[in-house]
Amino acid sequence: MKSKLNQILKHLILLFMVILALLPFMNMITTSLIPNAYVLPSEPQIIPKQFYFGNYVAVWEGEDFGRYFLNSVFVTCITTVLTLIIASMSAYGFARLNFPGKNIIFNIYIYSLMIPAILALVSQFTVLQRLNLVNTYAGLIVLYVSGGVAGNTFFLKGFFETIPRALEESVIMDGGSRWTVYRHIILPLSRPALATMAIGTFSGTWMEVFTALTIIKTQSKRTLPIAIKLLQNGKATQWGIIFAASIIVLIPIMTIFILFNKQFINPGGSQGAIKG
C-alpha cells in the first residue's frame, strides 16, 4: 500500500512538472493566435479565445520565411548527416583501433572543446575568406561540422566502448572487415546514442545564429535564426507575429524529437546479441 502511494505521489509530481513546463509554451501558442497583439496579455492564457492564423500567414508570406526555412533545412540536414558519419567513424577509431599518436590526437579533441567558439570565429572566417567560402553554405556547413565533431566523438567513444568486443571478434573470425563490424555491429547497437547525437546536432545547428550571421551576407541565403533575429528587431511589439515565427522554428525540432524518441531507450541490444 505504501509503495502504491509513493508511485502515485511520484506520478503527480511529474505531472505537475510537465504542466509547469508546458504553460509558457501554451501561452505562446495562444498569443500567436491573437490578431494585432501589440501588448502581451496581462494574464497568461492557456485556451485561445479565438483561432486567428493570420499571424502565421503574415510570417510565412510577408517575411520570405519559406526561403529561409528551406535554407535552414538544407544546412541543418547536411550538417547533421556529415557530423554523424565523421564523428561515428572517428569514435570507432579511437575506441577500437590502435595507431601511433592515438592518445595525443584524442587529447587535442578534448582540449579543443575548452575553446569558446566565438574566440575561434575570427581565425575561421579568415581561413574561409582565403578559400572563397565566405557567404556560401559550404563554408557555413564546414564550420558547423568541424565544431561538432570533437564533442560528438568524445560522446560516442564512451558508448562504443560499452559494446562487447566478442561481437566484433566473431565477425572478424568469419572473414568480416573492420567496415563490416562498424556498419553491421557498432552502428545498429548504437542507435540510442546516435539518436541523441542527431537531435543535439540538429537542434544546435537549427537554432545557431551568430556564426550564420557572420558568414552569410546575402539576404536570399539567410537561415531561419537570422530571420527571427531581424524580425524581432523590426517588429518588436507585434507579439502575435513574433510568437508565430518562433513556433514555426520549433516545429522541425519537435518533429525530429518525436521521430527519434523510440531510439532513446536501449533495450539491452548488445547483451541480447551475445546471448543469441
C-alpha positions in Angstrom: 0.0 0.0 0.0 2.8 2.4 0.9 4.7 1.6 -2.3 1.5 2.4 -4.3 1.1 5.7 -2.6 4.7 6.5 -3.3 4.2 5.7 -7.0 1.0 7.9 -7.2 2.9 10.7 -5.5 5.8 10.4 -7.9 3.4 10.5 -10.9 1.6 13.5 -9.5 4.9 15.4 -9.0 6.0 14.5 -12.6 2.6 15.6 -14.0 2.8 18.9 -12.1 6.3 19.5 -13.5 5.2 18.7 -17.1 2.3 21.1 -16.8 4.6 23.8 -15.3 7.0 23.3 -18.3 4.2 23.4 -20.8 2.5 26.6 -19.5 4.9 29.1 -21.2 4.6 27.2 -24.5 0.8 27.1 -24.4 0.8 30.8 -23.6 3.0 31.4 -26.6 0.7 29.4 -28.9 -2.4 31.3 -27.5 -0.7 34.7 -28.1 0.3 33.7 -31.6 -3.4 33.3 -32.4 -4.4 36.8 -31.2 -4.8 39.4 -34.0 -2.9 42.7 -33.6 -1.3 41.6 -30.4 0.9 44.7 -29.7 0.7 44.2 -26.0 1.2 40.9 -24.2 -1.9 39.7 -22.3 -1.9 40.8 -18.7 -2.9 37.3 -17.6 -1.4 34.2 -19.2 -4.0 32.4 -21.5 -3.9 28.7 -21.9 -7.0 28.2 -24.0 -7.3 30.5 -27.0 -10.4 32.7 -27.2 -10.2 32.7 -31.0 -8.2 30.9 -33.7 -6.7 33.5 -35.9 -4.0 32.1 -38.2 -3.3 35.4 -39.9 0.0 35.8 -38.0 1.3 32.6 -39.4 0.3 33.6 -42.9 1.9 37.0 -42.4 5.1 35.5 -41.2 5.4 32.8 -44.0 4.4 35.1 -46.9 5.4 38.6 -45.8 8.9 37.9 -44.4 10.1 35.4 -47.1 10.1 32.8 -44.4 9.6 30.0 -46.8 13.0 30.6 -48.4 14.8 31.0 -45.1 13.0 27.8 -43.8 14.3 25.8 -46.8 17.8 27.2 -46.4 17.9 26.1 -42.7 16.5 22.7 -43.6 19.3 22.2 -46.2 22.1 23.4 -44.0 20.9 21.6 -40.9 20.3 18.3 -42.6 23.7 18.2 -44.4 25.4 19.2 -41.1 23.7 16.6 -39.1 24.4 13.8 -41.6 28.1 14.7 -42.0 28.6 15.1 -38.3 27.0 11.7 -37.6 29.2 10.0 -40.2 32.5 11.7 -39.3 32.0 11.5 -35.5 30.9 7.9 -35.5 33.9 6.8 -37.7 36.3 8.9 -35.6 34.8 7.5 -32.3 35.1 3.9 -33.6 38.8 4.5 -34.5 39.6 5.9 -31.0 37.5 3.2 -29.3 38.8 0.1 -31.1 41.9 0.8 -33.2 45.5 1.2 -32.1 47.6 3.7 -34.1 50.5 6.0 -33.4 49.6 9.2 -31.7 46.1 8.0 -30.8 46.1 9.4 -27.3 47.7 12.7 -28.4 45.1 13.2 -31.1 42.2 12.4 -28.8 43.5 14.8 -26.2 43.6 17.5 -28.8 40.0 16.7 -29.5 39.2 17.1 -25.8 41.2 20.3 -25.4 39.5 21.9 -28.4 36.2 21.7 -26.5 37.5 24.1 -24.0 38.0 26.9 -26.6 34.9 29.1 -26.8 33.5 29.0 -30.4 33.4 32.8 -30.6 37.1 33.1 -30.0 37.9 30.8 -32.9 35.4 32.5 -35.3 37.8 35.3 -36.4 40.5 32.8 -37.5 37.9 30.6 -39.1 36.5 33.5 -41.0 40.0 34.3 -42.3 40.6 30.8 -43.5 37.2 30.7 -45.2 37.9 34.0 -46.9 41.1 32.7 -48.4 39.2 29.6 -49.6 36.4 31.8 -51.1 33.9 30.1 -48.8 32.5 33.2 -47.1 28.8 33.8 -47.9 28.4 30.1 -49.0 26.5 27.3 -47.5 29.7 25.1 -47.9 31.7 27.4 -45.6 28.9 27.5 -43.0 28.5 23.7 -43.1 32.3 23.2 -42.7 32.2 25.4 -39.5 29.2 23.6 -38.1 30.6 20.1 -38.8 34.1 20.9 -37.5 32.6 22.5 -34.4 30.5 19.4 -33.6 32.8 16.5 -34.4 35.1 16.7 -31.3 32.3 16.7 -28.7 30.3 14.1 -30.5 33.4 11.9 -31.0 34.0 12.0 -27.2 30.4 11.2 -26.5 30.2 8.2 -29.0 33.6 6.8 -28.0 32.3 6.2 -24.5 29.3 4.5 -25.8 31.2 2.3 -28.3 33.5 1.1 -25.5 30.5 -0.4 -23.8 29.8 -2.7 -26.7 31.4 -6.1 -26.0 34.4 -6.9 -28.2 33.2 -10.5 -28.5 30.7 -9.4 -31.1 33.4 -7.9 -33.3 35.8 -10.8 -32.9 33.2 -13.3 -34.1 32.6 -11.2 -37.2 36.3 -10.8 -37.9 36.9 -14.6 -37.4 34.2 -15.2 -40.0 36.1 -13.1 -42.5 34.5 -9.8 -41.9 36.4 -6.5 -42.2 36.5 -3.5 -39.8 34.0 -1.8 -42.1 31.6 -4.8 -41.7 32.0 -4.5 -37.9 31.4 -0.8 -38.0 28.4 -1.0 -40.3 26.6 -4.1 -39.1 27.6 -4.3 -35.4 28.6 -0.9 -34.0 26.0 1.4 -35.7 22.9 -0.8 -35.1 23.8 -1.3 -31.4 24.5 2.5 -31.0 21.1 3.8 -32.2 20.2 5.4 -28.8 23.5 7.3 -28.8 23.2 8.2 -32.5 19.6 9.4 -32.0 20.7 11.6 -29.1 23.6 13.0 -31.1 21.4 13.6 -34.1 18.8 15.6 -32.1 21.5 17.6 -30.3 23.3 18.4 -33.6 20.1 19.2 -35.4 18.7 21.5 -32.8 22.1 23.2 -32.2 22.6 23.9 -35.9 18.9 24.8 -36.5 19.0 27.5 -33.7 22.5 28.8 -34.3 22.6 32.5 -35.3 26.0 34.1 -34.6 28.1 32.1 -37.0 25.5 32.2 -39.7 25.2 36.0 -39.2 29.0 36.3 -39.6 29.4 34.0 -42.6 26.2 34.6 -44.6 25.9 38.1 -46.2 23.4 37.7 -49.0 19.7 38.1 -47.9 18.4 35.2 -50.0 20.9 32.8 -48.3 19.9 33.7 -44.8 18.9 30.9 -42.4 15.9 31.0 -40.2 17.6 32.1 -36.9 18.9 35.2 -38.7 15.4 35.9 -40.0 14.0 35.6 -36.5 16.6 38.0 -35.1 15.8 40.6 -37.7 12.1 40.0 -37.2 12.4 40.7 -33.5 14.3 43.9 -34.3 11.8 45.1 -36.9 8.5 44.0 -35.2 9.5 44.3 -31.6 5.9 45.0 -30.4 4.0 42.7 -32.7 3.9 39.8 -30.3 1.5 37.7 -32.3 3.8 37.6 -35.3 6.9 37.1 -33.2 5.4 34.1 -31.4 4.0 32.7 -34.6 7.5 32.8 -36.1 9.0 31.2 -33.0 6.5 28.3 -33.2 7.3 27.7 -36.8 11.0 27.5 -35.9 10.2 24.9 -33.2 8.2 22.6 -35.4 11.2 20.8 -37.1 12.9 20.3 -33.7 9.8 18.8 -32.2 9.4 16.6 -35.3 12.9 15.3 -35.1 12.5 14.6 -31.3 9.3 12.6 -32.0 10.9 10.6 -34.8 13.9 9.6 -32.7 12.1 9.3 -29.4 11.8 5.5 -29.6 15.6 5.2 -30.0 16.4 6.8 -26.7 15.8 3.7 -24.6 18.4 0.9 -25.2 16.6 -2.4 -24.6 19.9 -4.3 -23.9 20.7 -4.8 -27.5 24.3 -5.8 -27.1 23.5 -8.2 -24.2 20.8 -9.8 -26.3 23.2 -10.2 -29.2 25.7 -12.0 -27.1 23.2 -14.4 -25.7 21.8 -15.1 -29.1 
